[in-house]
Amino acid sequence: MSSTLGTGRSRHIALGWTIRGSSDGGQAARVARPGPCRGPRPADARLPRVDPLTFRAATLADVDELVGFWLRAGENASRPSDRPDLVRRLVARDPEAVIVAELDGRIVATVVAGWDGWRANLYRLAVEPGLRGRGLGRRMVQLAEARFRELGAERFSAMVLDHNELGQSLWSAAGYVAQDDWSRWVKAADA
Ligand SMILES: CC(C)(COP(=O)(O)OP(=O)(O)OC[C@H]1O[C@@H](n2cnc3c(N)ncnc32)[C@H](O)[C@@H]1OP(=O)(O)O)[C@@H](O)C(=O)NCCC(=O)NCCS
């Protein structure tokens, strides 16, 4: 399995999901397509279906779609709105940082795996509302972690709002533990 992220649409991440025959020679990672959303925790969430998901690194061409996706699917309280120019800057600076899942040509899940050479931080974990509860969020975290491990990071961290119980349960299920003895201190650049 390669965990290298492609930075263009023709290069994809090879993952541990079922790989089906495909026009890209099997490069793309394939997962079962979830059925229609029937509630928060569908019993058949992980049964194989037909159509594939593809996992890849976002490119500059994805930026507008990413911003729109995060507006409807992201954790948006207590933070500044996403701006295309800032997302472009991130993708240009680190072309493998933004990992997306794509279904039928549309972005349906994201995570930002930010590595600055010192810390490995996860941001913008989000799954299309109609596709939640089927393991995709956890898969995005695994992909980000694979990137971090390859880069040599030894610890990963995520910020979660205190009232985001869904987010907290995902991080907990993925093995993350809340630190009670830290708080976040911030200052605006123009303050
Ligand atoms: C949080 C989010 C990414 C989870 O994505 P998802 O694809 O539904 O998550 P998964 O199906 O991979 O579930 C992973 C774990 O999360 C927890 N979880 C997911 N949905 C849950 C639900 N409805 N109720 C309780 N726990 C749930 C479970 O612990 C689950 O592990 P399990 O399958 O072993 O029980 C998604 O709800 C989302 O995009 N929320 C809005 C954005 C957000 O809050 N992001 C997190 C920012 S910190």
The ligand as an SDF file (V2000), in Angstrom:
LIG
                    3D

 48 50  0  0  0  0  0  0  0  0999 V2000
  -17.6430   14.1750   12.9350 C   0  0  0  0  0  0  0  0  0  0  0  0
  -17.8220   13.5870   11.5360 C   0  0  0  0  0  0  0  0  0  0  0  0
  -16.5840   13.9330   10.7160 C   0  0  0  0  0  0  0  0  0  0  0  0
  -17.9450   12.0760   11.6820 C   0  0  0  0  0  0  0  0  0  0  0  0
  -17.9480   11.5040   10.3760 O   0  0  0  0  0  0  0  0  0  0  0  0
  -18.6300   10.0860   10.1110 P   0  0  0  0  0  0  0  0  0  0  0  0
  -18.2680    9.6600    8.7570 O   0  0  0  0  0  0  0  0  0  0  0  0
  -20.0640   10.1590   10.4540 O   0  0  0  0  0  0  0  0  0  0  0  0
  -17.8930    9.2080   11.2200 O   0  0  0  0  0  0  0  0  0  0  0  0
  -17.6880    7.6190   11.1820 P   0  0  0  0  0  0  0  0  0  0  0  0
  -18.8590    6.9570   10.5670 O   0  0  0  0  0  0  0  0  0  0  0  0
  -16.3430    7.3290   10.6440 O   0  0  0  0  0  0  0  0  0  0  0  0
  -17.7090    7.2780   12.7430 O   0  0  0  0  0  0  0  0  0  0  0  0
  -16.5050    7.2830   13.4960 C   0  0  0  0  0  0  0  0  0  0  0  0
  -16.8590    7.3220   14.9690 C   0  0  0  0  0  0  0  0  0  0  0  0
  -17.5300    8.5420   15.2810 O   0  0  0  0  0  0  0  0  0  0  0  0
  -18.5660    8.2720   16.2100 C   0  0  0  0  0  0  0  0  0  0  0  0
  -19.8730    8.5880   15.5970 N   0  0  0  0  0  0  0  0  0  0  0  0
  -20.1300    8.8280   14.3020 C   0  0  0  0  0  0  0  0  0  0  0  0
  -21.4330    9.1070   14.1350 N   0  0  0  0  0  0  0  0  0  0  0  0
  -22.0030    9.0300   15.3510 C   0  0  0  0  0  0  0  0  0  0  0  0
  -23.3270    9.2320   15.8430 C   0  0  0  0  0  0  0  0  0  0  0  0
  -24.3310    9.5970   15.0290 N   0  0  0  0  0  0  0  0  0  0  0  0
  -23.5430    9.0940   17.1470 N   0  0  0  0  0  0  0  0  0  0  0  0
  -22.5500    8.7510   17.9760 C   0  0  0  0  0  0  0  0  0  0  0  0
  -21.2720    8.5560   17.5760 N   0  0  0  0  0  0  0  0  0  0  0  0
  -21.0050    8.6950   16.2900 C   0  0  0  0  0  0  0  0  0  0  0  0
  -18.4790    6.8360   16.5880 C   0  0  0  0  0  0  0  0  0  0  0  0
  -17.6260    6.7230   17.7080 O   0  0  0  0  0  0  0  0  0  0  0  0
  -17.8240    6.2250   15.3710 C   0  0  0  0  0  0  0  0  0  0  0  0
  -17.1200    5.0730   15.6680 O   0  0  0  0  0  0  0  0  0  0  0  0
  -17.8570    3.6410   15.4770 P   0  0  0  0  0  0  0  0  0  0  0  0
  -18.2760    3.5760   14.0290 O   0  0  0  0  0  0  0  0  0  0  0  0
  -16.7950    2.6730   15.8330 O   0  0  0  0  0  0  0  0  0  0  0  0
  -19.0220    3.6510   16.3910 O   0  0  0  0  0  0  0  0  0  0  0  0
  -19.1030   14.1100   10.8480 C   0  0  0  0  0  0  0  0  0  0  0  0
  -20.1950   13.9490   11.7260 O   0  0  0  0  0  0  0  0  0  0  0  0
  -19.0370   15.5580   10.4440 C   0  0  0  0  0  0  0  0  0  0  0  0
  -18.5930   15.8990    9.3610 O   0  0  0  0  0  0  0  0  0  0  0  0
  -19.4740   16.4640   11.3490 N   0  0  0  0  0  0  0  0  0  0  0  0
  -19.4730   17.9030   11.0620 C   0  0  0  0  0  0  0  0  0  0  0  0
  -18.0700   18.4560   11.0730 C   0  0  0  0  0  0  0  0  0  0  0  0
  -17.3670   18.1650   12.3820 C   0  0  0  0  0  0  0  0  0  0  0  0
  -17.9100   18.3790   13.4620 O   0  0  0  0  0  0  0  0  0  0  0  0
  -16.1160   17.6930   12.2680 N   0  0  0  0  0  0  0  0  0  0  0  0
  -15.2800   17.3950   13.4000 C   0  0  0  0  0  0  0  0  0  0  0  0
  -14.5170   18.5970   13.7610 C   0  0  0  0  0  0  0  0  0  0  0  0
  -13.5380   18.3120   15.2070 S   0  0  0  0  0  0  0  0  0  0  0  0
  1  2  1  0
  2  3  1  0
  2  4  1  0
  2 36  1  0
  4  5  1  0
  5  6  1  0
  6  7  2  0
  6  8  1  0
  6  9  1  0
  9 10  1  0
 10 11  2  0
 10 12  1  0
 10 13  1  0
 13 14  1  0
 14 15  1  0
 15 16  1  0
 15 30  1  0
 16 17  1  0
 17 18  1  0
 17 28  1  0
 18 19  1  0
 18 27  1  0
 19 20  2  0
 20 21  1  0
 21 22  1  0
 21 27  2  0
 22 23  1  0
 22 24  2  0
 24 25  1  0
 25 26  2  0
 26 27  1  0
 28 29  1  0
 28 30  1  0
 30 31  1  0
 31 32  1  0
 32 33  2  0
 32 34  1  0
 32 35  1  0
 36 37  1  0
 36 38  1  0
 38 39  2  0
 38 40  1  0
 40 41  1  0
 41 42  1  0
 42 43  1  0
 43 44  2  0
 43 45  1  0
 45 46  1  0
 46 47  1  0
 47 48  1  0
M  END
$$$$
